[in-house]
């Protein structure tokens, strides 16, 4: 996957591929919600590399990656950029984003964009302590059109982050970087390279389906997904093939995560690529928490969605 943003196709045959975003947005990152299974997988995989076990010839490489995870967490904060694509049924959705996070203080912010043939979705996320705030626009739909007078949605975060917990992109990254429990990974060396002029060494990671499935179950529970969506997500994990590479600099800091996933859900083949670049380690991260008067509660948002679905039914 190159540095340029890539594209993704989503949707059901003969239907509006962006109907979920435009007509019934959910209180999670609106772009990734289109592909719940892929969102779960991306978060799980990004985190899983930080708790690698290993055996045989992969032990040395796994040890390097484990040390990189420790150094990355010890650095406390970093900037990040994200790019990727999801493709299904001949429809393409392009994902891109940038932001910063502080793992120690649980603060961060990110701006995400999802562009497709029918609609562009923008998503701003802010984390402050145990609270996440999300503001999105999907076509003509936004927080303010659903809950007049409000432009942000408040979402409480769990005290202990889990894979894919929270509102969306930033929360997923924050949770994933704290996931240190995966076992059974195989790690191989990919050799030396450079990223933005920084010398790095790459490592390929293979995770067993059982590890991914266990993490996906935790993720769907943390997201409070409806049972039907959780089943779709877990089935996608069972059918997936995945490629993951990790790039580490001379200071043992993670610089890049590359992910590719193919999976089948409800008979539809999904193809995702995702890249997360980390930089500017240790820099202070400041966030602006929206005023309480501009923030809708989850209950208000859910009531608005229920009214929207009732009107459309």
C-alpha positions as CSV (number, residue, x, y, z in Angstrom):
1,X,0.0,0.0,0.0
2,X,1.4,3.4,-0.9
3,X,1.4,6.7,0.9
4,X,-1.6,7.9,-1.1
5,X,-5.1,7.3,0.2
6,X,-6.7,4.3,-1.2
7,X,-10.3,3.4,-1.9
8,X,-13.0,1.1,-0.6
9,X,-16.2,-0.3,-2.0
10,X,-19.1,-1.1,0.3
11,X,-22.8,-1.7,0.0
12,X,-25.3,-4.3,-1.1
13,X,-26.0,-5.2,-4.7
14,X,-28.7,-2.9,-6.1
15,X,-28.8,-0.8,-2.9
16,X,-27.3,2.5,-1.8
17,X,-23.8,1.6,-0.5
18,X,-23.9,4.5,2.0
19,X,-27.4,4.1,3.3
20,X,-26.2,3.1,6.7
21,X,-24.3,6.3,7.1
22,X,-26.7,8.7,5.6
23,X,-30.0,7.4,7.0
24,X,-29.1,5.9,10.3
25,X,-25.7,6.9,11.7
26,X,-24.5,5.2,14.8
27,X,-22.6,6.5,17.8
28,X,-19.3,5.1,16.6
29,X,-17.0,6.2,13.8
30,X,-19.4,6.5,10.9
31,X,-17.1,5.4,8.2
32,X,-15.9,2.3,9.9
33,X,-19.4,1.4,11.0
34,X,-20.2,0.6,7.4
35,X,-18.0,-2.4,7.8
36,X,-18.3,-3.4,11.4
37,X,-16.3,-6.6,10.9
38,X,-13.4,-4.9,9.2
39,X,-13.4,-2.1,11.8
40,X,-13.1,-4.7,14.6
41,X,-10.4,-6.6,12.8
42,X,-8.3,-3.5,12.1
43,X,-8.4,-2.5,15.8
44,X,-7.7,-6.0,17.0
45,X,-4.8,-6.5,14.7
46,X,-3.1,-3.1,15.4
47,X,-3.2,-4.0,19.1
48,X,-2.4,-7.6,18.8
49,X,1.2,-6.9,17.5
50,X,2.0,-5.4,20.9
51,X,1.5,-8.6,22.9
52,X,3.2,-11.1,20.6
53,X,4.1,-14.6,21.6
54,X,6.3,-16.7,19.4
55,X,8.1,-19.9,18.9
56,X,10.8,-21.5,16.8
57,X,12.6,-19.2,14.3
58,X,10.2,-16.3,15.0
59,X,11.3,-15.9,18.6
60,X,14.0,-13.3,18.0
61,X,11.8,-11.2,15.7
62,X,8.9,-11.4,18.2
63,X,11.2,-10.2,20.9
64,X,12.1,-7.1,18.8
65,X,8.4,-6.3,18.3
66,X,7.6,-6.8,22.0
67,X,10.4,-4.4,22.9
68,X,9.1,-1.9,20.3
69,X,5.7,-2.1,22.0
70,X,7.2,-1.3,25.4
71,X,9.2,1.6,24.0
72,X,6.2,3.0,22.1
73,X,4.1,2.9,25.3
74,X,6.9,4.5,27.3
75,X,7.0,7.4,24.9
76,X,3.5,8.2,26.1
77,X,2.3,10.3,23.1
78,X,2.6,10.5,19.3
79,X,1.1,12.0,16.2
80,X,-0.6,9.6,13.8
81,X,-1.9,9.5,10.2
82,X,-4.2,6.9,8.8
83,X,-5.0,6.0,5.2
84,X,-6.8,3.0,3.7
85,X,-9.6,1.6,1.7
86,X,-12.5,-0.9,1.8
87,X,-13.9,-2.5,-1.3
88,X,-17.2,-4.5,-1.7
89,X,-19.7,-5.1,-4.5
90,X,-17.9,-2.7,-6.9
91,X,-18.2,0.2,-4.5
92,X,-15.1,2.0,-3.1
93,X,-14.7,4.0,0.1
94,X,-11.5,5.9,0.7
95,X,-10.4,6.4,4.3
96,X,-7.9,9.0,5.6
97,X,-7.2,10.7,8.9
98,X,-4.7,12.4,11.2
99,X,-4.4,13.3,14.8
100,X,-2.5,12.9,18.1
101,X,-2.9,10.8,21.2
102,X,-1.4,10.6,24.7
103,X,-1.6,7.0,26.0
104,X,-0.8,8.0,29.6
105,X,-3.2,10.9,30.0
106,X,-5.9,9.3,27.8
107,X,-6.3,12.4,25.7
108,X,-6.3,12.8,21.9
109,X,-8.0,14.0,18.9
110,X,-8.3,12.9,15.3
111,X,-10.0,14.0,12.1
112,X,-11.2,11.2,9.7
113,X,-12.7,11.3,6.2
114,X,-14.4,8.6,4.3
115,X,-15.1,9.3,0.6
116,X,-17.2,7.2,-1.7
117,X,-19.2,7.6,-5.0
118,X,-22.4,8.7,-3.2
119,X,-21.4,10.5,0.0
120,X,-18.4,11.9,1.9
121,X,-18.3,11.4,5.7
122,X,-16.2,13.5,8.0
123,X,-15.7,12.6,11.6
124,X,-14.0,14.5,14.4
125,X,-13.1,12.7,17.7
126,X,-11.8,14.0,21.0
127,X,-10.8,12.0,24.0
128,X,-10.5,13.5,27.4
129,X,-10.1,11.0,30.3
130,X,-13.0,8.6,30.4
131,X,-15.1,10.5,27.8
132,X,-15.1,10.6,24.0
133,X,-16.8,13.2,21.9
134,X,-17.7,12.6,18.3
135,X,-18.9,15.1,15.7
136,X,-19.8,13.8,12.2
137,X,-21.3,14.8,8.9
138,X,-22.5,12.1,6.4
139,X,-24.0,13.8,3.4
140,X,-26.8,16.0,4.8
141,X,-26.9,14.1,8.1
142,X,-25.0,15.2,11.2
143,X,-25.3,15.3,15.0
144,X,-27.0,18.7,14.7
145,X,-29.6,17.5,12.2
146,X,-30.5,14.5,14.5
147,X,-30.3,16.4,17.8
148,X,-31.0,20.1,17.0
149,X,-28.8,22.5,19.0
150,X,-26.1,19.9,19.5
151,X,-23.0,19.3,17.4
152,X,-21.2,16.6,19.4
153,X,-22.1,13.2,20.8
154,X,-20.7,12.2,24.2
155,X,-19.6,8.5,24.7
156,X,-18.2,7.2,28.0
157,X,-15.1,5.1,27.7
158,X,-14.4,2.0,29.7
159,X,-12.0,2.4,32.6
160,X,-9.8,-0.3,31.0
161,X,-9.5,0.0,27.2
162,X,-10.3,-3.1,25.2
163,X,-9.9,-3.7,21.4
164,X,-12.1,-1.4,19.4
165,X,-13.6,0.2,22.5
166,X,-15.1,3.6,22.3
167,X,-16.3,5.8,19.5
168,X,-14.1,5.1,16.6
169,X,-10.7,5.6,15.0
170,X,-8.9,7.3,17.8
171,X,-10.4,5.2,20.5
172,X,-9.6,2.1,18.5
173,X,-5.9,3.1,18.2
174,X,-5.7,4.1,21.9
175,X,-7.2,0.8,23.0
176,X,-5.2,-1.2,20.5
177,X,-1.9,0.2,21.7
178,X,-2.7,-1.0,25.2
179,X,-3.7,-4.5,24.2
180,X,-0.9,-6.7,25.4
181,X,-2.6,-10.1,25.6
182,X,-2.4,-11.8,22.2
183,X,-0.5,-15.1,22.0
184,X,0.5,-17.5,19.3
185,X,1.8,-15.0,16.7
186,X,4.5,-15.8,14.2
187,X,6.9,-13.0,13.4
188,X,9.3,-12.9,10.5
189,X,11.9,-10.2,9.5
190,X,11.1,-8.1,6.4
191,X,14.5,-6.3,6.3
192,X,15.5,-2.7,6.4
193,X,13.8,0.4,4.8
194,X,13.2,4.1,5.5
195,X,10.1,6.0,6.4
196,X,10.2,9.8,6.0
197,X,14.0,9.6,6.2
198,X,14.0,7.4,9.3
199,X,15.8,4.1,9.2
200,X,13.4,1.2,10.1
201,X,13.3,-2.5,10.1
202,X,10.1,-4.4,9.1
203,X,8.5,-7.5,10.6
204,X,5.6,-9.5,9.2
205,X,3.1,-10.8,11.7
206,X,0.8,-13.8,11.4
207,X,-1.9,-14.3,14.0
208,X,-4.0,-17.5,14.4
209,X,-7.7,-17.2,13.8
210,X,-8.4,-18.3,17.3
211,X,-6.6,-15.2,18.7
212,X,-8.4,-12.9,16.3
213,X,-11.8,-14.5,17.1
214,X,-11.3,-14.1,20.9
215,X,-10.3,-10.5,20.5
216,X,-13.2,-9.8,18.1
217,X,-15.6,-11.2,20.7
218,X,-14.2,-8.8,23.3
219,X,-14.4,-6.0,20.7
220,X,-18.0,-6.5,19.8
221,X,-19.0,-6.6,23.4
222,X,-17.1,-3.4,24.1
223,X,-18.9,-1.7,21.2
224,X,-22.3,-2.9,22.5
225,X,-23.2,-4.0,19.0
226,X,-26.6,-5.4,18.3
227,X,-26.6,-9.2,18.2
228,X,-27.1,-9.3,14.4
229,X,-24.2,-7.0,13.8
230,X,-22.0,-8.9,16.2
231,X,-22.8,-12.2,14.3
232,X,-21.8,-10.6,11.0
233,X,-18.5,-9.3,12.5
234,X,-17.6,-12.6,14.0
235,X,-18.4,-14.5,10.9
236,X,-16.2,-12.2,8.9
237,X,-13.3,-12.9,11.3
238,X,-13.8,-16.7,10.7
239,X,-13.5,-16.2,7.0
240,X,-10.7,-13.7,6.8
241,X,-7.2,-13.8,5.5
242,X,-4.8,-11.1,6.8
243,X,-1.5,-9.6,6.2
244,X,0.3,-7.3,8.8
245,X,3.6,-5.6,8.8
246,X,5.2,-3.6,11.5
247,X,8.1,-1.1,11.0
248,X,10.3,-0.2,13.9
249,X,13.0,2.5,14.1
250,X,16.5,2.4,15.8
251,X,15.0,3.6,19.0
252,X,12.6,0.7,19.1
253,X,9.6,2.9,18.4
254,X,6.8,1.8,16.1
255,X,6.7,3.9,13.0
256,X,4.3,2.2,10.7
257,X,1.6,-0.5,10.8
258,X,0.4,-1.9,7.4
259,X,-2.7,-4.1,7.4
260,X,-4.5,-5.9,4.6
261,X,-7.7,-8.0,5.2
262,X,-10.0,-10.0,3.0
263,X,-13.2,-11.4,4.5
264,X,-16.7,-12.5,3.6
265,X,-19.8,-11.3,5.4
266,X,-23.4,-12.1,4.4
267,X,-22.0,-13.5,1.1
268,X,-20.2,-10.3,0.3
269,X,-16.4,-10.2,-0.1
270,X,-14.7,-7.3,1.6
271,X,-11.2,-6.1,0.9
272,X,-9.5,-3.7,3.3
273,X,-6.1,-2.0,3.4
274,X,-5.0,0.2,6.2
275,X,-1.9,2.1,7.1
276,X,-1.1,3.9,10.4
277,X,2.0,6.1,10.6
278,X,3.3,7.2,14.1
279,X,5.6,10.1,14.5
280,X,6.6,13.1,16.8
281,X,6.8,10.9,19.9
282,X,6.7,12.5,23.3
283,X,5.2,15.8,22.1
284,X,2.5,17.3,24.4
285,X,-1.1,16.6,23.3
286,X,-3.7,19.2,24.0
287,X,-7.4,18.8,23.3
288,X,-10.4,21.2,23.3
289,X,-13.4,19.6,25.0
290,X,-16.6,20.9,23.5
291,X,-18.9,22.9,25.8
292,X,-21.6,20.9,27.6
293,X,-24.3,23.0,25.9
294,X,-23.2,21.6,22.5
295,X,-23.0,17.9,23.5
296,X,-25.8,15.4,23.0
297,X,-26.0,12.4,25.3
298,X,-26.1,8.8,23.9
299,X,-29.7,8.5,25.0
300,X,-30.7,11.6,23.1
301,X,-28.9,10.3,20.0
302,X,-30.5,6.9,20.2
303,X,-33.9,8.5,20.6
304,X,-33.3,10.6,17.5
305,X,-32.3,7.5,15.5
306,X,-35.4,5.7,16.6
307,X,-37.5,8.6,15.4
308,X,-35.6,8.7,12.1
309,X,-36.2,4.9,11.5
310,X,-39.8,5.2,12.5
311,X,-40.3,8.0,10.0
312,X,-38.6,6.0,7.3
313,X,-40.6,2.9,8.0
